């Protein structure tokens, strides 16, 4: 810097010397420093003629000095400010051009040399606006003053270059650090995804513009991908050669594939020619080649997806390394006319199994005309959103067929669950307003439909048949409404237990099987309405809970119509219709609050009502036929009941009082049979039988006791008469055949000669 300033001072001195040698002008009309200088008038023995005044030259601003890129250099002060305070200067003329650098300054014109004068240099004035270019006497524009490059010393240049290199290295290091951070974050995400999916040895992550190839948890390659639909041929070109192999109409995928948001993978049998897609697997989770939608979409049409052992090509048995199809959060799966077989992993002691097709939270999609067969669990919807199931068949699973766990907005139509080892369909988890409708089950290993821990769920139009444990199971559920349910050949048509409460069963149909409805003793609050039970081998309705009402129910050809088990409390049976069967209503001991109203029974073989429940009330009703109309073994009140065409009307074996009021009994043998030690009170009743009353029967009020009416005797005698006629005809025919076979010969008449 000091050397540069010294050079500038020398340059200013040279310019001053050159200016002093010029003659003084006749008038001070210059600009810049020359205009600011005050020169006195000059005397001369002989005045000289002034030369013609040239055109003004434009003021040239000094060129700025070039600064190093990393360190700012101080600007040099104008040369006028660095001149001495008193310098001898001649008065400049308007013909003198601006002083250029000495190296490129043209030779000045010879002028008379005036005497030097000493003047004071005032402060520099502001530069005026640029004027028109000046020209010399000849009318030519003077040559431009070249810009002299700034001279630096070698140590300064070296320091500047070192600083530049250090700054560049810093920038490169920062960029590399940022890139390394991004790569590390991406690697961490990839490894996390790899670990969450069982650490498969081969994994491909399909992104919108590339495919990340991951081997053993490490990102080994990134292959550019054309935006748009991802098909099997396009995926094949992005993977290593052995990861996807195609032969004829079959493709073997030996890598787990994960889609990301914004990607769509379309596998269509009619378009790609692939009819079977085999997903490789093995005994370990590292061998798995599953499909994950991630946040993308997977579309399947017209093909079969199965598992395969890469060594043999055969479907894999249930094992931890068997693949599956997983629809993850914000992903979508659409399967149409597709068959999915031999997928999913079983439940183990250390890990939970995976379904063949699993919809995870916030996922969606549709399965239309799709079949899931021979899987671990066929289909699982876990907190999914608006999944559409239409004409779906799930069969031969090693566990449950369909699992619904907290799903929302699921629509169902024509769903069939058959021959699954577990339940045909199980509903558990968080309760939602999604109804269960359009489902049919058959030949499942446990229940056709199991509802566990639900509140406010609706079951509509579900049909079950021949499931091993039963048709419908309600466990730990409340406010459940079942409408239009049917069960055929079930061990138990409907089973409620484990603190279920406030259940409504409406318009049920149960055909054959062992028990139609079983209400376990922990159930509290159940309403059975307008339902039909036929052919139950044990009981149509078996009640062991509390606050149970049976209204408008019909039971036919069952061993017992309604059986009230031990521990039952507050059971009301209204409008029950019994037809055939062995027994009608049976109330066992240790039950209370039994009420039977408006019972209609016809043709029950033995006891239409048999009760050992204290304080049973039988109000109204009509009993026709059977061995015994009402058989009581505990304190009972009978009011307004009609019993006819039975062998015995009312039998009492109770140690407590039995009260019959306003009853009509018309039987063929006994009207009222009170065992020894069984108090009985008959009031305002009518009893017509061959033996109206037997035992100690107290009477109060107007009672009518008499023989059976003639119509009843006629009804009894006509069959006997017909039987006698038939037997007589049979006997007559037998006699005729016997007489024809053993007819005696006629006697021999004596001859005339004898």
TAHUTA-V129683 format. One record per helix or strand of 3 or more residues. SS is the DSSP state (A for helix, B for strand). FROM is the first residue (numbers start at 1). LEN is the number of residues. If there is no record, write none. Layout:
[[SS;FROM;LEN] [SS;FROM;LEN]]
This chain:
[[A;2;19] [A;32;5] [B;86;3] [B;118;3] [A;154;43] [B;202;5] [B;210;6] [B;218;7] [A;232;7] [B;244;4] [B;250;4] [B;256;4] [B;264;5] [A;269;4] [B;276;7] [A;285;3] [B;297;5] [B;304;6] [B;325;3] [B;332;5] [B;339;3] [B;357;3] [B;364;10] [B;379;4] [B;387;9] [B;402;4] [B;411;8] [B;425;4] [B;439;4] [B;447;6] [B;458;3] [B;463;3] [B;470;6] [B;481;3] [B;486;3] [B;492;6] [B;501;6] [B;509;3] [B;515;5] [B;524;6] [B;532;3] [B;539;5] [B;546;6] [B;554;3] [B;560;5] [B;569;6] [B;577;3] [B;583;5] [B;592;6] [B;600;3] [B;607;5] [B;616;4] [B;622;3] [B;628;5] [B;636;4] [B;642;11] [B;658;4] [B;664;11] [B;680;4] [B;686;3] [B;691;4] [B;697;4] [B;704;3] [A;710;32]]
